Amino acid sequence: MDQEYERRLLRQINHQNLPTEARLSKCVSATCSPVSVKSGDRFIPTRAGSNWSINFHYANENCRSPNQNHKAKDASSDSSKDAVAYAALLRNELLGAGIETVPDPHTDDRRHAVLSQDSHSLFRYTVHTKRVPFDSDNEVSPYSLSPLSNKSHKLLRSPRKPARKISKIPFKVLDAPELQDDFYLNLVDWSAGNLLSVGLGACVYLWSACTSQGSLVAVGTHKGYVQIWDAAGGRKLTSLEGHSARVGALAWNGEQLSSGSRDRVILQRDVRTPPTAERRLQGHRQEVCGLKWSPDHQHLASGGNDNKLLVWNSSSLLPVQQYSDHLAAVKAIAWSPHQHGLLASGGGTADRCLRFWNTLTGQALQSTDTGSQVCNLAWSKHANELVSTHGYSQNQILVWKYPSLTQVAKLTGHSYRVLYLAVSPDGEAIVTGAGDETLRFWNVFSKTRCTKESKSVLNLFTRIR
C-alpha cells in the first residue's frame, strides 16, 4: 500500500473517532501542523476522582452473593467480630483511618465503614516533631519492632463485648393437644405472676413454673362470653356478656379488661364494678384479632382483619390514631418498654412487614419485609430488641435489634405456623405455640433460666373448664 495513502487513511480514521468538540477545536488550532499518528498498548488510568475508603469498604461486598450479604448482617459470632476488627486494622494501616475501637457489627449505620478523608491522596507524609515518653499509655515504644501504628495498637487493646450466643434449640418442648391452628386467636399467655395459661380445645390449662399458684384468669369463648376465673381455686367467678361473636383477643390493664371480638367491637370493663359499666369502642370493620395496652397504661392498640391498626386513649370512644399501611390482617402488636410512644406491628401473609410507629406524633418510622406472615411480636425488657414469630411460609422465630433491624438470631423447629407467643415475667425466656400441637420454650434474651421449674412434662398444668 502506498505510504502517503496509508497516512491519509489513518488521519481520517482518527478524525472520525474524535468527539465533536475535539474535532472542532482541532480544525481551528491544527491547520498549521500535521497530525502525527502514534500507536501503543500502554494505558495509564487516572485516579484523581477515586475515593479509596469507599472502594476499600465495598471491595468485599461486591464479590459476595446477595444471600451472603444478607447473612453477613447476622453478625453474632466471634469470627464475624474478628473480621470487623481485621478490616478496621487494615483501614488504619492503609488509609490512616484512625480507628481506635472495634465497631459493633450489629450497627446498621456505616459511620465506621466509610470514613471521611481530609484529602483524596492515597499516601500521606507526616513528620513527627515531638516524641511522647515511652511510659505513656498512648504511644508505642520507639524501640518496638511492631509495624503497626499507635491507633492500631489502641484498636487491638480496646475491650470487646463477648458474643451473645442464642441457643438454636428450645430448652423444653411440651405436647399441646388440640391447640388450634387459627391465626385470629390468642391462646397462650404468661402473666406477671409467672402463670402460664394455654387454651387447648374447650379447656384452659394453667401452670406456674415456681409456685403452681395464680390469681385471676380471663378467658374468651367461642360464644362471645368473657369468663373470669380464680386460678388458685379453679372456680369461675363471673361470666361477662356483651359480645355477639367469638372473643379472640384479651388485654389486662390493671383491674380493667379489654376484649376484642369477631363482632368488630372492643369492650372495656372493670372487673370490680357491675358488668353493666362498660365502654364500647367501635372502629374496626372486621374481626379484632390483636389488643395491647401501652406500658404507661394510657393507650390501647388494636389490630383487625380489616388491615387497620388503631390507637385508643383511656377516655375517648373513638380512635385517636389510625394506621392503614398494612396490606393484611394486623394481629402482631407490641409497645416498646424503652421508648415512650413507640409501637410495632406486623402484617399477615399478603403484607409480611414489620412496621414501627411514633404514636406521639402519628408518624410512620420504618418498616422491613420479613418474608413470612407475622403472627406475634414482643419486646425485650432488658435490651432494645424484639422477637417475632412467623407463619407462611417459613414458620420461623426471629430476634431483631432495633433500630437497625438486623437479625440477631433465627430459630426454627415448629412445623406449622408459630401463631402464639408469650414472654416470661423476668423477660429472659419465651414460649411459642403452633398448630403442630407443641409448646416450645426458648432462651432468647438471656443465657440463664429458672432453676425452680419442674423437670417433668406430666402434670404441669391445672385444667379449668
C-alpha positions in Angstrom: 0.0 0.0 0.0 1.2 3.5 -0.8 2.6 5.2 2.3 1.0 8.5 1.5 -2.4 6.9 1.1 -2.0 4.9 4.3 -1.1 8.1 6.2 -4.2 9.9 4.9 -6.4 7.0 5.7 -5.2 6.8 9.3 -5.6 10.6 9.7 -9.2 10.3 8.5 -10.0 7.4 10.9 -8.5 9.3 13.9 -10.5 12.4 13.0 -13.8 10.4 12.9 -13.1 8.8 16.2 -12.6 12.1 18.0 -15.6 13.7 19.9 -17.4 16.6 18.1 -15.8 19.3 20.4 -12.3 17.8 19.9 -12.8 17.9 16.1 -14.0 21.5 16.1 -11.1 22.6 18.3 -8.7 20.6 16.2 -10.0 22.2 13.0 -9.3 25.6 14.4 -5.9 25.1 16.0 -4.3 22.3 14.0 -4.4 23.8 10.5 -0.8 24.7 10.6 0.7 21.4 11.9 0.4 17.9 10.5 -1.1 15.1 12.6 1.4 12.6 14.0 0.0 9.1 14.4 1.3 7.2 17.4 0.2 3.7 18.5 0.9 1.7 21.6 -0.5 -0.7 24.2 0.2 1.2 27.4 -2.7 2.5 29.3 -2.3 4.8 32.4 -5.6 5.3 34.3 -6.4 8.4 36.1 -7.1 8.1 39.9 -7.9 11.7 40.6 -11.6 11.1 41.4 -11.1 7.8 43.3 -12.4 7.6 46.9 -10.2 4.9 48.3 -12.1 4.5 51.6 -15.3 3.7 49.9 -13.7 1.4 47.3 -12.0 -0.4 50.2 -15.2 -0.8 52.1 -17.2 -2.2 49.2 -14.5 -4.5 47.8 -15.6 -7.5 49.8 -19.3 -6.8 49.4 -19.1 -6.7 45.6 -17.6 -10.2 45.4 -20.3 -11.8 47.6 -23.7 -13.0 46.5 -26.9 -11.2 47.8 -27.5 -14.2 50.1 -24.1 -13.9 51.6 -24.5 -10.2 52.1 -27.8 -10.8 53.9 -26.3 -13.4 56.1 -23.4 -11.0 56.9 -25.9 -8.8 58.7 -26.4 -11.6 61.3 -23.0 -10.9 62.8 -23.2 -12.6 66.2 -20.2 -14.9 66.1 -16.6 -14.4 67.2 -15.4 -14.9 63.7 -17.5 -12.1 62.4 -16.2 -9.8 65.1 -12.6 -10.8 64.2 -13.3 -9.9 60.6 -14.6 -6.5 61.6 -11.5 -5.9 63.7 -9.2 -7.0 60.9 -11.0 -4.7 58.4 -10.6 -1.8 60.8 -6.9 -2.6 61.3 -6.3 -2.6 57.5 -8.1 0.8 57.3 -5.8 2.2 59.9 -2.6 0.9 58.2 -3.5 1.5 54.6 -5.8 4.5 54.7 -4.9 6.2 58.0 -8.4 5.9 59.3 -7.5 6.4 62.9 -10.0 3.8 64.3 -9.3 3.1 68.0 -12.2 0.8 68.9 -13.7 -2.2 67.2 -17.0 -1.2 65.6 -20.1 -3.1 66.6 -21.0 -5.5 63.8 -24.7 -5.1 64.6 -24.9 -1.4 63.9 -26.6 -0.7 60.7 -25.0 2.7 60.1 -21.7 2.9 58.3 -20.0 5.6 60.2 -17.1 3.3 60.9 -17.1 1.8 57.4 -17.0 4.9 55.2 -14.7 7.3 56.8 -14.3 10.9 55.6 -10.8 11.8 54.5 -9.3 15.3 54.6 -7.8 14.8 51.2 -8.1 12.4 48.3 -4.5 11.4 48.4 -3.7 7.7 48.8 -0.5 8.3 50.7 0.2 10.8 53.5 3.6 12.0 54.6 4.0 13.5 58.1 6.9 14.5 60.2 6.8 13.8 64.0 8.5 16.7 65.7 7.6 15.7 69.3 8.1 12.4 70.9 6.0 11.2 73.8 7.8 9.3 76.6 7.8 5.5 76.4 5.8 5.2 79.6 2.8 6.9 78.1 -0.2 4.7 77.5 -1.0 6.4 74.2 2.2 5.6 72.4 4.3 2.6 71.3 7.9 2.3 72.4 10.3 3.8 69.9 12.3 0.6 70.1 9.3 -1.6 69.2 9.6 -3.8 66.2 5.9 -3.8 65.6 5.0 -2.4 62.1 1.6 -1.2 63.4 0.7 2.4 64.2 -0.3 3.8 67.6 -4.0 3.8 66.5 -3.9 0.2 65.6 -2.3 -0.7 68.9 -5.2 1.1 70.7 -7.6 -0.8 68.4 -6.1 -4.2 69.4 -6.1 -3.2 73.1 -9.7 -2.0 73.0 -12.2 -4.1 75.1 -14.5 -6.3 73.1 -18.0 -7.3 74.2 -18.4 -11.0 74.5 -20.5 -12.5 71.7 -24.0 -13.2 72.8 -25.0 -16.7 71.7 -28.6 -17.7 71.5 -29.4 -21.4 71.6 -30.9 -22.7 68.4 -32.9 -25.4 70.2 -35.7 -25.0 72.8 -34.8 -26.0 76.4 -38.3 -27.6 76.8 -40.9 -29.0 74.5 -44.4 -29.8 75.7 -47.2 -31.6 73.9 -50.3 -29.3 73.4 -53.1 -31.4 72.0 -56.0 -29.6 70.4 -54.0 -26.3 70.2 -55.9 -24.5 67.4 -54.2 -23.5 64.1 -56.2 -20.3 63.9 -54.4 -17.0 63.1 -57.0 -14.8 64.7 -56.9 -16.4 68.2 -54.5 -15.8 71.1 -54.3 -19.0 73.1 -51.1 -18.6 75.1 -50.2 -16.0 77.7 -47.7 -15.7 80.5 -48.7 -13.4 83.4 -46.6 -11.2 85.6 -47.0 -13.8 88.4 -45.3 -16.4 86.3 -48.5 -18.2 85.5 -48.7 -19.7 82.0 -52.1 -20.3 80.5 -52.9 -22.3 77.4 -56.2 -22.8 75.7 -56.5 -26.4 74.4 -59.8 -27.5 72.9 -62.6 -26.5 75.3 -60.2 -26.2 78.3 -57.7 -23.7 79.7 -54.6 -25.2 81.3 -52.6 -23.2 83.9 -49.1 -23.7 85.1 -46.9 -21.7 87.5 -43.2 -22.7 87.0 -42.3 -21.9 90.6 -45.4 -21.8 92.8 -48.2 -23.6 90.9 -50.4 -20.8 92.0 -52.2 -17.9 90.3 -54.8 -15.2 90.8 -57.4 -14.2 88.1 -57.5 -15.6 84.6 -59.7 -14.2 81.8 -61.0 -16.5 79.1 -62.8 -15.5 75.9 -65.2 -18.1 74.5 -66.5 -19.0 71.1 -70.0 -17.9 72.1 -68.9 -14.4 73.0 -68.6 -14.7 76.7 -65.6 -13.4 78.8 -65.1 -15.6 81.8 -63.1 -14.6 84.9 -61.6 -17.5 86.9 -59.9 -17.8 90.2 -56.8 -19.7 89.1 -55.8 -20.8 92.7 -59.3 -22.2 93.5 -60.1 -23.4 90.0 -63.6 -21.9 90.0 -65.3 -19.4 87.7 -66.1 -16.1 89.3 -68.2 -14.4 86.7 -69.2 -14.6 83.0 -69.4 -11.3 81.2 -71.8 -10.9 78.3 -71.8 -8.2 75.6 -70.2 -9.7 72.5 -72.3 -11.4 69.8 -69.4 -13.4 68.3 -66.3 -15.2 69.5 -63.8 -13.3 71.6 -60.3 -13.8 70.2 -58.2 -11.1 71.9 -57.9 -10.0 75.6 -55.7 -7.4 77.3 -55.5 -6.6 81.0 -54.8 -3.0 82.2 -54.6 -3.2 85.9 -58.2 -4.1 87.0 -59.6 -3.2 83.6 -60.1 -5.9 80.9 -60.4 -5.2 77.2 -61.8 -7.8 74.9 -61.9 -7.8 71.1 -64.4 -9.9 69.1 -65.4 -11.0 65.7 -68.4 -8.7 66.1 -65.9 -5.9 65.4 -66.4 -4.3 68.9 -63.9 -3.8 71.7 -65.4 -3.8 75.2 -63.6 -2.3 78.1 -64.7 -3.3 81.6 -63.6 -3.0 85.2 -63.8 -6.4 86.9 -64.5 -4.7 90.3 -67.7 -2.9 89.0 -71.0 -4.3 87.8 -71.0 -5.8 84.3 -73.2 -3.0 83.0 -70.4 -0.5 83.4 -68.6 -0.9 80.1 -67.1 1.1 77.3 -67.8 0.1 73.7 -65.0 1.0 71.2 -66.1 0.7 67.6 -63.7 1.4 64.8 -62.8 -1.8 63.1 -64.8 -3.1 60.2 -63.8 -6.8 60.6 -62.7 -9.1 63.5 -60.5 -7.6 66.2 -57.5 -10.0 66.5 -54.9 -8.0 68.4 -55.0 -5.9 71.6 -52.1 -4.4 73.6 -52.0 -1.7 76.3 -49.1 0.7 76.4 -46.6 0.4 79.3 -47.9 3.7 80.8 -51.5 2.2 80.8 -52.8 5.2 78.8 -53.3 3.9 75.3 -54.7 0.7 73.8 -53.5 -0.5 70.4 -55.9 -2.8 68.4 -55.4 -4.7 65.2 -58.0 -6.2 62.9 -58.7 -8.3 59.9 -59.5 -5.0 58.1 -55.8 -4.4 57.9 -56.1 -1.4 60.3 -54.1 -0.5 63.4 -55.9 1.8 65.8 -54.8 3.6 68.9 -57.3 4.5 71.6 -56.9 6.5 74.8 -58.4 5.8 78.1 -61.3 8.3 77.8 -62.4 8.7 74.1 -64.8 6.3 72.4 -63.2 6.9 69.0 -59.6 6.0 67.9 -57.2 8.9 68.3 -54.9 7.4 65.6 -55.4 5.1 62.7 -52.7 3.5 60.5 -53.6 1.8 57.2 -50.2 0.9 55.7 -50.5 -2.8 56.3 -51.9 -4.9 53.4 -53.1 -7.8 55.5 -54.6 -8.6 58.9 -52.8 -7.0 61.9 -52.5 -9.4 64.8 -49.0 -8.8 65.9 -48.7 -5.7 68.2 -46.1 -4.7 70.7 -45.3 -1.5 72.6 -41.7 -0.7 73.3 -40.8 -0.6 77.0 -37.7 1.5 76.2 -39.1 4.4 74.1 -42.3 6.2 75.0 -44.9 6.0 72.3 -43.0 3.5 70.1 -45.4 0.9 68.7 -44.5 -2.1 66.5 -46.9 -4.1 64.3 -46.8 -6.9 61.9 -49.0 -7.9 58.9 -50.3 -11.2 57.6 -49.5 -13.2 54.6 -50.2 -10.6 52.0 -48.1 -8.0 53.9 -45.3 -9.8 55.8 -43.9 -6.4 57.0 -42.8 -5.2 60.4 -43.7 -1.6 60.8 -42.9 0.9 63.6 -44.9 4.0 64.6 -44.4 7.1 66.7 -47.7 7.4 68.4 -46.8 10.7 69.9 -46.7 12.3 66.5 -48.6 9.8 64.5 -45.8 9.2 62.1 -44.6 6.0 60.5 -40.9 5.4 61.3 -39.6 2.5 59.3 -40.5 -1.0 58.0 -38.9 -4.2 56.8 -40.2 -7.2 54.9 -39.7 -10.3 56.9 -40.5 -12.7 54.1 -43.3 -14.6 56.1 -46.6 -13.9 57.7 -46.1 -12.1 61.0 -48.1 -13.7 63.8 -46.8 -12.2 67.0 -44.4 -9.6 68.4 -42.7 -9.0 71.8 -40.1 -6.6 73.0 -37.3 -7.5 75.3 -37.4 -5.9 78.8 -33.6 -5.7 79.0 -32.3 -4.7 75.6 -33.6 -2.7 72.6 -34.6 -5.9 70.8 -37.8 -7.7 69.8 -38.8 -11.1 68.8 -41.3 -12.0 66.1 -43.0 -15.3 65.2 -44.0 -16.2 61.7 -46.3 -18.4 59.6 -46.4 -18.9 55.9 -44.1 -20.0 54.7 -41.0 -20.3 56.9 -42.6 -20.8 60.3 -39.5 -19.2 61.9 -38.8 -17.2 65.1 -36.7 -14.1 64.5 -34.8 -11.9 67.0 -34.3 -8.3 65.8 -32.1 -5.5 67.0 -33.8 -2.1 67.0 -33.5 0.4 65.4 -31.0 -1.2 62.9 -33.5 -4.1 62.3 -30.6 -6.5 61.9 -31.4 -10.1 62.7 -29.7 -11.4 65.9 -31.0 -14.9 65.6 -33.2 -17.2 63.6 -34.9 -20.1 65.4 -36.7 -23.0 63.7 -38.3 -26.2 64.9 -42.1 -25.7 64.6 -43.6 -27.5 61.6 -46.7 -25.3 61.5 -47.3 -21.5 61.8 -45.9 -20.1 65.0 -49.2 -18.4 66.0 -48.7 -18.0 69.7 -46.0 -16.2 71.7 -45.6 -15.2 75.4 -42.6 -13.8 77.3 -41.7 -14.9 80.8 -42.2 -12.3 83.6 -38.4 -12.0 84.1 -38.0 -11.2 80.4 -35.5 -14.0 79.8 -37.4 -16.7 78.0 -40.3 -17.0 75.6 -42.8 -19.8 74.9 -44.2 -20.4 71.4 -47.1 -22.4 70.2 -48.1 -23.7 66.8 -50.6 -25.9 65.0 -48.2 -28.8 65.3 -49.6 -29.1 68.9 -46.4 -28.3 70.7 -45.2 -25.6 73.1 -41.5 -24.7 72.9 -39.6 -22.8 75.4 -36.6 -20.8 74.2 -33.8 -18.8 76.0 -33.7 -15.7 73.8 -32.9 -12.7 75.8 -30.6 -14.3 78.5 -28.4 -17.4 79.0 -29.9 -18.2 82.3 -33.2 -19.8 83.1 -35.4 -20.5 86.1 -33.9 -23.4 88.2 -37.2 -24.0 90.0 -39.1 -25.1 87.0 -40.5 -28.6 87.0 -38.5 -31.3 85.2 -41.4 -33.4 84.5 -43.6 -33.0 81.4 -46.5 -34.6 83.2 -49.0 -32.8 85.5 -47.6 -29.4 84.6 -50.9 -27.8 84.1 -54.1 -27.3 86.1 -57.2 -27.6 84.0 -60.2 -25.4 84.3 -63.4 -25.7 82.3 
